[in-house]
Amino acid sequence: MTVIRRATPADENAVWEIIGPTIRAGETYPLDRDLGKDAALRYWMDPEKETFVVDDAGELAGTYYIRPNQLGGGRHVCNCGYMTSSGYAGRGIARQMFAHSFDRARALGYRAMQFNFVVSVNERAVRLWQSLGFEIVGRLPGAFLHPTAGFVDALVMYMTL
Amino acid sequence: MTVIRRATPADENAVWEIIGPTIRAGETYPLDRDLGKDAALRYWMDPEKETFVVDDAGELAGTYYIRPNQLGGGRHVCNCGYMTSSGYAGRGIARQMFAHSFDRARALGYRAMQFNFVVSVNERAVRLWQSLGFEIVGRLPGAFLHPTAGFVDALVMYMTL
């Protein structure tokens, strides 16, 4: 039985074990592949974000953050990032995190959710977000250099809450 | 005769006199309207950006920055922000800054330039960027709360270099 709860400093090692391999793979997030543990945790658990973990009886199955995507007149749109532990792939963890983030976004008063940079060849993610109600509202030609596929498009996806 | 040169700490007061009114107006940039001088300068002259000024015989006519829009596999696309001093409006300063930034972007090896958030009702800016070769590659529905127009779309604009 999993619960989703706020990440605490005590989760840092376990969060790094999830986000480190994803960052090093360099296939889905526009982050430097050699980003170190401290910098990666500062990014993922930045105080401007609310960071959550999926806690499976003490083992972390995934982690996500929610933050305002822009400031000022753009503060009513949130942005989230989700990463699943490799040991939990294919078990609906991303979907579970999204459902939590959707509720959290509404509770925080956001009016929409935006993903700025979904790598187009990450087809599983694109299909998942579309199935959950996101629309592709933008396409950035060749904006991502994929480690094996070369220059590919990135998508801007958006959902009104 | 104006020259465009790198901003230095000695320019901070003059840069703030340009960016402060634009930020307080809250019509074009998704920044908090009450952002203070120090925070605004940290944002605009952040070491991750190269910041330039248009120097008109010692008076600043405008300022812009260039930075990578994303990290990792997204580092080859740059992002710029431009602000013109109110005393120099309508004198082609934005166009002059763009030309400089275009050359700078190519010199730095960027392959494209992206504007993440052009407020749709800022029609002069949209037309200017289109006339210079940018395409609207995304539209974010109601993503900007304009101080007088209410919720309006923001545009993602993109140009391959």
Interface residues (C-beta under 8 A of the other chain):
Chain A: I23 G26 Y29 P30 L31 D32 R33 L35 Q70 L71 G72 G73 G74 R75 H76 V77 R111 A112 Q114 N116 F117 V119 V137 G138 R139 L140 P141 G142 A143 F144 L145 H146 P147 F151 A154 V156 Y158 T160
Chain B: I23 G26 Y29 P30 L31 D32 R33 L35 Q70 L71 G72 G73 G74 R75 H76 V77 R111 A112 Q114 N116 F117 V119 V137 G138 R139 L140 P141 G142 A143 F144 L145 H146 P147 A154 V156 Y158 T160
